[in-house]
Amino acid sequence: MPYLRTRLARLAERTVLAAFLTAFAAPLAAPPALAAPSTASSQAGAPISRWEVIQRAKTWTDAHVPYKSTDDSRYFKDGYRRDCSGFVSMAWHLITEGGGPATWQLPKVADRISKDQLATGDVLLMLPPAPDEPGHAVIFIAWTNAEHTRYEGMEEAGATVKAAVQRELSYPYSGGGDYRPYHYKEITDNAPSQNLLNNGVFEDGGGWFTKPGANFTTYCDNKARSGKCHGAVNTGSLNPGQAPSFFQDIWGSRMERGTTYSFTLWVRPENERPYQGHLTLWALGQGTQDRTETAFTARPGTWQKVTVTERIPADGFHHLRAEMYEDTPHDTLDVDEATVTVHS
């Protein structure tokens, strides 16, 4: 149909402009830049969930915000300095005066803890010997091995990286140094009702990325199920056997054995033919994985809700992946109102 061919062509054109979304080799590949930090915490210095700390931090790591240590506010981002302590201050939603507390000031709002007490959103600090000398701060996400010698961390890194990054590090910090764990006094556990996804309503281009062969874009028109915008996916002529998909990795959620999560997505075919796909929720961990899948057939002309539920089967998992596999080549599927929520 002419309309479908037009939408497919637009998807292909936008894929060229957003080529960095289409290459994926590992769970930690960088997704596209996101919007400004979430402000679910009521105000600077107010209680904040561990999940929100990671979501705020991801707005910088996903965008690879360039490192720059200066007190000149012209170079600040979101009101904070673009150095390691400014990054932590932004993620913890501290006051923005002066671009946020310096590294040596962070212990004023945090308590020393032991290695065994480290949890998502806590930090590892190397305090400077004097206020005007260098230190460093790294946000802890999760252990990545059973021995607790490696962890997933987030930092505004200087040296050769010179950008905000999320990466695996050796404990206490790759490259050495006198690092100690600290716990922000106002941090809280996740609220079960929170949607753990970034941009689940597809109102901007952030949060989601694809495996090779899949195309994904956002449209703002009168076809959205809610809000102004919705997502759209297609595979072109790719063989579904190559498993094209779009997905989002979720760090910072509770991953204890027995915790149950649900991934819900509303779908609708663009043309007059049914569209087949399957929704998958992964638990990924230390050399192990577990998943639950739900196959679906989306019928033309109406939005349809698809849900899959995953129960964490054991210890040793450190993050989730919400993924939709595209099983119908040549056609386009509209998507909207994606949620991942925890039940227990």
C-alpha positions, 0 to 999 in steps of 0.5 A: 500500500502507498501509505505503508511504503511511505512509512517504511521509506521514512523509517529507512531514512531515519535509520541512516540518521540514527545509525548508532542505534542499529549496531548492538553486540553486548548488553552494555552497548550505549543507547542514544542520548536521553532527555534531561534527568528525571525529577521524580524526587520532589526537590534537590536534597529530598529522598530519592529511589535507587532506581531514580539515581541510576535513571538520572545518571544514565541521562549523562552516560547514555549521552557520553556527556564530555568531562570538564572540571570547572566552576564556570557555570557556562560549562555546567549541564543540568545545573551541575559540573561535568566532573566526577562529583558533579555527576554524582551530585546530579544523580543523587539530585543534590543542590546545584549551588556551585554545580554541586558538592565537590568530591571532598564534600560528598561525605557530608551527605553520605555515610561510610559503609562496608563493601558487603553493604554496597547497593545500587546507587551507592558510591565509591569515593577516593577522597582528595588529601586536600580540598584543592587536590584531585579525588574521584567518585564512582556510582555502584550499580551491581556486582558482575561476578560471584566473588564480588571483585568486579562491578558495573559502575557509572562515572564522569571519567577524566584521563583518557575517557573524558566522558560520562560512561557506564562500564565494568570495573574491578573493585574498588576501582580499576587503576587502584586508589584508596576508594571507600564505599559510601551510602547517600543518606536520602536514598530509598528502595524502589517504589513497586509502582514505578515504571522502570523503563526510560521513555516508555511512552515514546515521547522522545527518541531516548531509551530504546535501541535495536539489534542489526536489521531492525529499524525503530523510530518515533512518530508524533501524530494522531495515531498514538495510543496516549500522549503525542508520540508513539514508536514504530518498528520494522525489519525491511526484508530481513529474515526473522530467523536473524532475530531482529528486535528493539529493547531496553536494558534496565539497571538498578532494579531489585534482582533478588530470587523470587522477585517478579516483573511484568513487561507490557507493550501496546501494539498495532499493525500499520497496514491491514495484515496481522503482525506477528512478534514475541515479547521477551523479558530477560534476567541477565547475570554473571554468565547466566540468563533466564527469560520468559516469552509471549508470542502475539498476533496483532490484529489490524485496526486496534491497539492490543496489549501484550504482557510477559512476566519473569520471576527471578529464578536464582541469585546472581542476576544483575539487570533486566532486558525488555525486548520485542522480537519482530517476526513479520518482515516487510511490515511496520508495527506501531508500539506505545505505552511500554512498562516494566513493573515489579510485583514482589 
